[in-house]
Amino acid sequence: MSIPITIPVDARPIFTDNTFTTTFNAFTLGRYDFTSDPTAQNQIVMKLNPDSVYILEGIEFSMDTGETDMHKSRDPAFTSPRLRLTTVREQQELFTGGLPVSNYLDDFEIVLFYSSSQRGDFLRCSFEGVYRQRGDLVAQVELSAFLNLIVYEIKSTQWTGKFFDIKRDLGDKLEFRG
């Protein structure tokens, strides 16, 4: 499936790359606990310019173990694994409650518009999830999760002007759907 949208030709594509790693038994006995590991929280993904509009167009997520082992190792006593994308200064969460990642995401297409009115703002990401040591994870000391985003930064004054006019008239509850 593809979501058609016209992006200005001068839009700048941004490809991000974040790795979240936790150690077995470090924060929760008998678990890989990304939620409690500070290195898996609040990683800077990208700088945000206040005069730009950003379109999150694609997400890729995987771990350094097979997808089946990831499913079997998920600890049902804890909340489902999720990614939280938040702006640092405005504390705006892009996906309210986080984006559940119960499967690996490969070329997951999405159209999500966001912006920040604050100078010096950043987009940050946290990965939450708790896994048991099962299957291929036995004897694996560390477990890593990988996140790649495909984002377009739009600086076109005509395009961004329309975005900010709509946002001003309709408020922050505006949702764009493809």
N, C-alpha and C positions, 0 to 999 in steps of 0.2 A: 504494500500500500504506500502511496505517497501523498503528501499533503501539499497542494499547489499554493504558492504564495510568491508574489513578485517582490524581489529584494533589489534595491538599487544597485546598479553596476559598480558603484564605488564603495559598497559595503565591504568591510574588512573581515575575512574569516579568521576565527581564533580557534585553535585546537588546544585543549588543555590536557594535562596528564597529571593525575594525582595517585599516590600509592598510600594505602593505609595498612600498617603492619602491627600485629599484636603478638605477644608471647604467651605460650601455654603456661597456665598456673600463675601468671604474673599478677592478675587482679581478682580472679575468681578461681577457686580451687577446682581443678579438673576441667577447665574451660579456656577457650580463646575468647577473651572479652574485649571486643572493640569499643563497646559503649563506655566502659570504665577507663580505657587507655587514653591518656591525654594526647598521645601522638596521632590518634585517629579522629581527633576532634578539632574543629575550627581551622582546618588547613586553608590557606589562601589559594584560590583558584585563579583569580584574575583581578586586575585593577578596573574600576568603573569610572568612566568620565561622565560628569553631570550633564553634558549637552548631547549625549548619545542615547540611543535606544538599542537594546540588545534583544536578539532573537535566539533563544536556545532551540536549536534545530535537531540535535541528535545527542543520544547518550549511549555510551558503551560501558558495561560493567562486567567484571569477571574476577575470579580469585585464582590463586596458585594451586588449586586442587580441582579435580573434575567436578562437573556440575552435579552429578549424582551424589558424590561424597558431600558436597556442600549441602544438599537437601537432607541427607541422612544425618548429618552432624548438627544441623540447626537445633538449638535447645528450645523445646516447646514451652518451657517454663518462663521464657523471656519473650518480649515483644518481637514480632517479625523484623528481620533486618531491614534497614532503611537508610536512605541518603537524605541528609538535610542540607539544602542550599539556602544560604541566608546572606543578606547584605550586612556588612559590619556596622556601619554608622547608623543606618535607618532601621536595622533589625527586622527587615522585611524577609519573611520566609517565602521562597518561590513556590514550594509545594506545602500547603498547610498540613502539618502532621508528618511531613517527610514523604519521600517517594519509596514505597515498598519495593524491595529487590529480592523476591523469592526465586527468581530465575536469573541466569546471566542475560544481559542485554547486549545484543549485537546489532548495530545500526538501528537502534530504537528511535523512530522518528516522532518528533513532537514539535509543536509550535507554541512557544511560551515567550511572551514579550515581558521585558522588565527594564527598569531604569533606576537611577539614583540621582537625587537632586543635591547630594552632598559631595563636595570636593574631597578627594583623598579617600573615597569609599572603595571597598573591595567586595568581591563575591567570595564567600568561604563555604567549605563543605565539611560535614561531619559524617562519618559512617558509624552506624549503631548496629550491633548484632552480637549474639553470643552463640558459640559453637562448641559442641562436645568433641572429644578426640575419638573418632571412629574411622573404620576403613583405612583408606590410604593416608589418613592424618596421623595414625599411630607412628610415633617416633619423629614427627615433624614438630620442631620446637616453635617455629614462627608460622603464622598464617597471614597472608597478604591479600588485600582486595585492591583492584585497579579501577579507576574511573577516568573516562575520557569524555569530554563534552565538545560538541561542535556548536560554536556560537558565532553569530554575525553581529558586528558593531556597525550601526548605521548613524552617520553624522549628517546626512543630507538634511538641510534645514527645512525643505518642503515636506519630506517624509516625517521627520521627527516633530515638526510643527503640528501636523495632523494628529499624531499620536498624543502629544501633550494637550492639544485642544480637547480631544475626546476624553482623556483621563480627567481633565479639569471639569468638563461638563458632566461626566457620568460618575466620577469618583474612582477610588482605588478598587472597588469591587468589580470593575469591568473585566470580563474574561474574553479572550480571543479564542475562537475555535476554528479549526481548519475544516 
